[in-house]
């Protein structure tokens, strides 16, 4: 049985702000610059795709299949 974790966040938290926060956390944790660049590039593509498909930027309004 796979445990399901539900993201608890207030309405209005944007996907963009979560991506920025993640990248900053990775930089602060002294990850390899290439690793951070790799994460950042992939997340940039995720944001691009979400915008292209008209997905909400509010993370509480996204559903699992949109992220997959």
C-alpha positions in Angstrom: 0.0 0.0 0.0 1.4 3.4 -1.0 1.0 6.2 1.4 -0.6 9.3 0.0 0.6 12.7 1.2 -1.7 15.6 0.7 -0.1 19.0 0.2 -1.4 21.4 2.8 -0.9 25.0 1.6 -3.0 28.1 1.8 -4.9 29.2 -1.2 -3.0 31.6 -3.4 0.4 29.8 -3.1 1.7 29.8 -6.7 3.6 27.1 -8.5 6.1 29.7 -9.4 6.7 30.7 -5.8 7.2 27.0 -4.8 9.7 26.5 -7.6 11.6 29.6 -6.5 11.6 28.5 -2.9 12.8 25.0 -3.9 15.7 26.4 -6.0 16.8 28.7 -3.2 16.7 25.9 -0.7 18.8 23.8 -2.9 21.3 26.6 -3.3 21.4 27.2 0.4 22.0 23.5 1.1 25.1 23.9 -1.1 24.0 21.5 -3.8 26.2 21.2 -6.9 25.6 24.2 -9.2 24.9 21.7 -12.0 22.4 19.8 -9.9 20.5 23.1 -9.1 20.7 24.1 -12.8 19.2 20.7 -13.8 16.3 21.1 -11.3 15.7 24.7 -12.3 15.6 23.8 -16.0 13.2 20.9 -15.5 10.9 23.0 -13.2 11.0 25.9 -15.8 9.7 23.4 -18.4 7.0 22.3 -15.9 5.9 25.9 -15.5 6.0 26.6 -19.2 3.8 23.5 -19.9 1.4 24.4 -17.1 0.9 27.9 -18.6 0.6 26.5 -22.1 -2.1 24.1 -21.0 -4.0 26.7 -19.0 -3.4 25.1 -15.6 -4.0 27.2 -12.5 -0.9 28.7 -10.9 -2.5 28.2 -7.5 -1.2 24.9 -6.3 -4.3 24.0 -4.4 -6.2 24.0 -7.7 -3.9 21.6 -9.5 -4.8 18.0 -9.7 -2.4 15.0 -9.7 -2.7 14.2 -13.4 -1.7 17.7 -14.4 1.6 17.4 -12.5 2.2 13.9 -13.8 
